[in-house]
């Protein structure tokens, strides 16, 4: 057993353990923190596989972005320290059974299949190479999906603003009228003050 | 036994199954979101591992796109959950069955 194998099993234990605890923990805040450990373990796997760019993106997008977003929405929607309801026993058994059967069946099907590489020369996984391939307009370039994804991000951003915006209640429509009525009065008062000073 | 593609296959499958189990078992919308993240991460891990083992760099670009789509999905989804909490003061998905009645 060499060092690489030991590191693989350590990382795998982090990822699987974190995932299991995130799914089964009854305190939602702990769930989010265990999910964080699981995602960091996956970033570790990317470093282990020498894919530094993807590992950095994983840390920035998932650990720095998505988990923080989930934590914020937990703060907005849950009281502190509340235990969640225990899932019904029947449903828990059924879902564990369904997942286990799916896992075993897929493993069996995949183990029948032998994978072959594309045979193309390996590309250096540097940020420069990935960026060049992403923006390339030649035959196997990725410029079209890149643009589509950027439009998707824009649409998601606008969608978030539209969803989160507060609809004005009818009372607020009355407010400007009151202001219009009060403003001239204030002005008159100021003018009176001025004349008194003079 | 050195680490090969079967190890990564099994690991990803296990992580994906954990995500499926959680999504079926839990009734809290935010937890279900976390399970979806776990499943997406399992797929990403497998793509990167295969791209490394079989020397094909395209998978990294797919992973990048999957991450972008996941980020957009989480942003919109959590906005919807927070909005739903403002209306019904719960994030339990059992009460979201008005279409049934």
Interface residues (C-beta under 8 A of the other chain):
Chain A: X2 X4 X5 X8 X12 X15 X16 X19 X20 X22 X23 X24 X28 X31 X32 X35 X38 X39 X42 X45 X46 X49 X50 X51 X53 X54 X57 X58 X61 X62 X65 X66 X69 X70 X72 X73 X74 X76 X77 X78 X84 X85 X87 X91 X92 X94 X95 X96 X98 X99 X100 X102 X103 X106 X107 X110 X111 X115 X116 X117 X118 X120 X121 X122 X123 X125 X129 X130 X133 X134 X142 X145 X149 X152 X153 X155 X156 X157 X159 X160 X163 X164
Chain B: X1 X2 X3 X5 X6 X7 X9 X10 X11 X13 X14 X15 X16 X17 X18 X19 X20 X21 X22 X24 X25 X26 X27 X28 X30 X31 X33 X34 X35 X37 X38 X41 X44 X45 X48 X49 X50 X51 X52 X53 X54 X55 X56 X57 X60 X61 X63 X64 X65 X67 X68 X69 X70 X71 X72 X73 X74 X75 X76 X78 X79 X80 X81 X82 X83 X85 X91
